[in-house]
Each structure stands twice: as structure tokens, then as C-alpha cells.
Amino acid sequence: MPCEAGGVHVRSDRRYHFGVGPEELWSRFAQLDDYQAWWPWLRRFEAGGIAEGERWSCLVQPPLPYALRFDLLFDEVVPARSAGARIEGDISGHARIDIDATDTGSELRLVSHLAPASTMLRVVSRLARPVAAFGHDWVLDTGFRQFTDRAIGAGVTAALVRPPATA
């Protein structure tokens, strides 16, 4: 069962504002072939699309002495509105995004509950809890900045609305 593995459970509930509407934001997220250019720390990425039943295979290298291998298995997708996925691999759990229109564009909410699933990560998370939280926050914060700069583009506002969650 997701997140039942030992170690630190990392929960996130973040909101991001983008100065583009939900349809435009979704269309940028759907540019899967650009993911590795936007996010150079995404060392391997195999995906067919954003749809229920799709499986994305990822290898993420945060600025830590280990890489994370995991799959996202989409169990719910409503284009331009929401997507939910189970996560399996070195980490396990569930993540979900919801997109709502605002007066000035859209707000994306990311909620996730993750836990280490591999033996090595469980040990690291128990012995160095701040390292696990740092790696998680680094991927989200850096990913947001890089997506804003590279996918959304200059001149479009974007902001983290809610501070990072803790482990």
C-alpha cells in the first residue's frame, strides 16, 4: 500500500499561481518532449501522454548523492482541471494536481504524500530527515522556477502562493 513503507513521510500541499488560463497551462504541461530540456535533473523520462492508465517512468537526480527511480501511474485525469497518480519505485505514494481559473490566470494546487520505498532511502530518511525534506523541496521549488522560466516564458507572472510543506 502506498506510503506504508518506513522512514519519513513527506506531505506537500502547495499552490502556484500562473498568469495564463487553465487551458494554456495544461497545454504547456502536455509538452512531454520538452520535460528534460526544462528540467535537466530529470535524467530519464518515458511517457506517452497525460491520460488515465498512462505510466511515466522517471529518474530524478536532486543535488544529493543518490538518484530516485519511480513511475507515475495516472489513475485520474480531467484535462485542464486535474490529474492524480500513484507513485511506485524508490518512493511510493500519491500525488495530485488541481487547476482552477482565477481573475488573473490560474492556480495550480499540488498535493502529495510520499514515503521512501527502497531500503537505502528508508535508511537515509531515518538518519538524515532534513536531507530527505531538502531533496523533496529542491525538486519542487527548482521544478516550479524552471517550468515558469522555460515553459511559461518571460513576461508571464508566476508565484508560489503557499510555503513548502514539511516532512
Helices and strands as residue ranges (DSSP letters): E 10-18, H 22-29, G 32-34, H 35-38, E 42-46, E 55-60, E 68-78, E 82-89, E 91-102, E 105-116, H 119-127, H 129-147, I 148-152, E 158-160
